[in-house]
Amino acid sequence: MVAVCITSWYTPLAMWKAPPVVDVRHKLGLSQRAFARLLDLGWQTVASWEQGIRSPLGPARALLRILDKEPEAALRALRDDAPVKRRSKP
């Protein structure tokens, strides 16, 4: 068995700083309600993030980073209604 060290490239999600939600939303040109629908959230959640009442955690933080850094790819994935292609088992 070979041991693999992943610490050189792996940063725990808790260490990531989420980009400002309002900046990501404005970059995408969406209202709070449209942004909430895109992320399958209530608009109140988006509003509370933007007002600093709450902070996005875990998967939401990761998704915000993806939307900030690769908005076109993220929007394609989130808006794609096509069935997911699965690899066939050998």
N, C-alpha and C positions, 0 to 999 in steps of 0.2 A: 504494500500500500504506500502511496506517495502522499505526503502532507503538503498542502498548499496554503501559503500565507496570503490572506486577502487584505490584510491591514494596510498595505501600501497604497491601494486604490479605493478602498471602501471607507466611506465616511458615514457614520450612523445618521439616520434621518433626524434625530434630535439635535444634531450639530448644525444642520442646514438652517439658514435664515430665509424665511419666506420673503419674497419680494412684496412690496406694498400692494395690497389687493386693488386699491383704486388705480394704481399705475398700470397694473396688468389689464384691468377692465377697460381703462381708457385706451390702452394700446390696441385692444381688440375692437374698440368702438361700440361697446355694448352698454346698455342701461343696467342698473342693479338687477332688475327683474329678468332681463334677457340673460345676463351673466349667471344668475341663480338657476335659471332653466337649463342652461348649458351644462352646469355642474350638478344638476339634479338636487338642488338645495332650495330651501326657503329664502325668499329675498331678505327676510329679517336676519338671517345668518350672514349674508354678504354685508348688509348694513352694519351689523355689530362688529364684523372684522374691520371694516373701513373706519368706524368710529373708535376703534381700540378697546371696545368693551370685551371682546373675545379675540382669540388668535386661532388661525387655522392650525390644525394638528395633523400629524401622520400623513395619510394619503392625500389629504387636501393640500398640505404644504408642498408635497412632491408635485402634485398636479399644477399648482400655481407656478412652481419653478419651471416646469415644462412649458406651460403656456407663455411664460415670460421669455424663455430662451429659444423655443421652437414653436412659435404660435401657429404657423401654417400647418405643420405636421400634427400638432395637437388638435386643431380644429378639424382637420380631415378625419382623424380618428374618432373624435367625439360626435361628429355629424354624419359619419358614414353609416348608412342603413343597410349596406351590403352584408351578406352573411360572412362570418369569419371563416377563412380558409384554414382548415386543420391539416396538419401533416398526417399522412397515412402511416400506420405502423408498419415497419419492415416485416 
